[in-house]
Amino acid sequence: MSRRLGILFGVISTLALILSSLNLFMTIDKDSNASCEVQYVLYLGLNDKDSHEPVMTQSEAKDVLEEILLQRFGGYTIQEASGGWVDVDGAVFREDSLAIYLSEVSEAETHALAQRLMEVFHQRTILIQANRTHTEFYSGQ
């Protein structure tokens, strides 16, 4: 009888440990999801969609882009980049690009911005990445 109680106690203890670990995992996961946000990164190529020639220099494009972003969002982060691709005919294209990082904006606002940028910079597409992240404006203790 005491052997059965020992086995029963072991099974109950193991089950309790598994359930408490699962509960802890779910609580941590729920908390981390609650603090997660989406950061959008837009990659804006600077070659014209038809001529494949630069629309403007990176510096000129940044000036135009800064004005648009300040009007729409009150702030911005822009990073210079370069990219390339091979079209269906095998032609290789390279172009200067700008990477635009947006936090605390919606998907709809991001798409509206992309639509505007496609018009201003004469683009066929703009690559948009949506990254789960935690954003914080740290100002000290």
C-alpha positions, -999 to +999 in steps of 0.1 A: +000+000+000+028+025+009+044+016-025+012+026-043+010+058-023+046+066-032+039+061-069+007+081-067+025+109-049+053+109-076+028+110-104+008+139-088+041+158-080+053+154-116+019+165-130+019+195-107+054+205-118+044+202-155+013+223-150+031+250-131+058+251-157+032+254-184+014+281-166+047+301-161+055+297-199+020+309-209+022+339-185+056+349-199+045+344-235+013+364-229+033+393-213+058+393-241+031+394-267+014+423-249+045+444-251+053+435-287+046+459-315+051+460-352+079+480-367+076+486-404+106+488-427+101+502-462+127+498-488+125+526-514+144+521-546+155+553-564+155+541-600+125+550-621+102+521-627+102+526-665+137+540-674+155+521-646+176+553-642+180+571-609+150+594-601+173+615-579+204+611-557+201+596-522+207+630-507+179+646-527+156+617-520+163+619-483+154+656-483+120+649-500+114+619-479+122+637-446+095+663-454+069+637-462+077+617-430+077+648-408+043+658-421+028+624-418+044+610-386+063+638-369+096+618-371+116+593-390+146+570-393+162+567-427+192+546-437+210+546-470+211+512-488+218+497-521+201+468-538+198+448-570+178+422-588+176+402-620+145+406-642+127+379-661+149+384-691+181+380-671+190+417-670+207+428-638+197+460-622+213+478-593+201+509-575+205+531-545+178+527-520+166+542-487+154+521-458+126+538-438+119+525-402+085+533-388+073+526-352+040+533-336+021+534-370-006+512-383-005+489-414-030+513-431-008+543-424+022+524-438+004+514-469-008+550-474+028+562-471+040+535-496+013+546-521+025+582-518+061+572-522+054+551-553+039+582-569+066+607-558+095+584-566+079+567-597+081+532-583+063+500-593+066+485-559+080+492-524+092+463-502+075+465-468+086+443-438+065+440-407+087+430-378+075+421-343+095+441-318+095+460-285+099+497-289+108+520-260+119+556-258+142+553-228+149+585-210+169+573-180+159+561-146 
